[in-house]
Amino acid sequence: MKSFDYNLLKVLRVLIDTQNTRHASEVLNLSQSAVSHALNRLRDTFDDPLFIRERYGLVPTERCLEIEKSLPNLIEQLDGLLEQSGGFNPVKYDGKISISLTNALTNAVGVQLYQELSKRAPNAQFELMDWTWQVESSLLSRKVHVALDYGPENYSKQIKQKLMPKSRYVICVREEHPLTKLSSVTLKDIAQYPLVLIRTPDWRSRHETAEDTLLKAGYMPNVVLKSDSPQVNFEAIRNSDAIFPMIRSTASLPDGIKCVESIEQSPKYNMDIYAYYLYQTKDLSLNAWLLREIESILETTF
C-alpha cells in the first residue's frame, strides 16, 4: 500500500457508478485499456475481484460495496488536500469557464455573475449557457464547470450538489398599480390579475410553477404571456394591470416599473438554489474557487 496511487480510488468510484469500463473511460477521459489496467491494480491492492463481469456489465462484489461506503468522504478529503497544495490563481487563468443556469436564474443573476467573475478572473473566457435536460451529461463530460438550478436533483453520484443562498420572489408591476397600495400581498390578491411569466422549459416536470402554486391555493391562474426575455415582460406590464413574478435581483428595474416585496404565503419551495459540479475532475481547484465566488455573489444579490 506504500506505493498506492490514490487516483485509482476515483477510477473505482466511476466504475461503481457506470459498471462499464467503456463508459468509465469516457467520464474519466482515459482510454478503455487504461481503465482496465487501473481495475487490475485495484484488484491486486484489495485482493478481491471487485467486479464480476455479467452479460450487461460489471457487478460489484460484496468487498467492493464495502469500500464504496467510504469512498465519497475519502476522495473529497484527498481532493481538498491536493487543492490546498495546488491552489488556483484566477488572475493568471486564461482558459474557459462554463456555467449553466436555468432561465429564471440567468435573468436574475446572469449579469452580476459575469461582471463580478470577470473582475476576479480578467483573462478567462466565460460561457453562460441555458440549462437544458442535457446538463447532467455536460457536467460529466466537463463541458460545464458548474450548473445552477433549483433542487435538489437526482443526478449521478459523480455530481455533487452544494446548497447556495436562498432566493426570494418579488412581484413586478407598473407604477400606481393597485398592488402597490397594499402593505402586504396575498395569493388572493395576485390571483385577481393577469400573469406574465418567464418561460421555463423542463421546469414543470421537475418543480412547481407559479400556476401550480395558485391552483393549489384554489385560484385559476390567468397567464397572458410567457417569454424568455424579462424586457418583453416588463413592456407587457408597463401599460396594463398584469403582474410579473420574478426572482429578486440587484439589477435596476426599468422606468415605470415597481417591485412589491412583501408577499404573504410566499412559496417556501423552489427557493433552494443548488450548484451542481463534477468533483472527480482535473479542474478541481478552479471549481472550488468558482463555487466560493458564486456563493459570495449570490449572498449579495438575494
Secondary structure, 3 states (H helix, E strand, C coil): CCCCCCHHHHHHHHHHHHCCHHHHHHHHCCCHHHHHHHHHHHHHHHCCCCEEEECCEEEECHHHHHHHHHHHHHHHHHHHHHHHHHCCCCCCCCCEEEEEECHHHHHHHHHHHHHHHHHHCCCCEEEEEECCCCHHHHHHCCCCCEEEEECCCCCCCCEEEEECCCCCEEEEEECCCHHHHCCCECHHHHHCCCEEEECCCCCCCCCCCHHHHHHHCCCCCCEEEEECCHHHHHHHHHCCCCEEEEECCCCCCCCCEEEECCECCCCCCCCCEEEEEECCCCCHHHHHHHHHHHHHHHHHHC
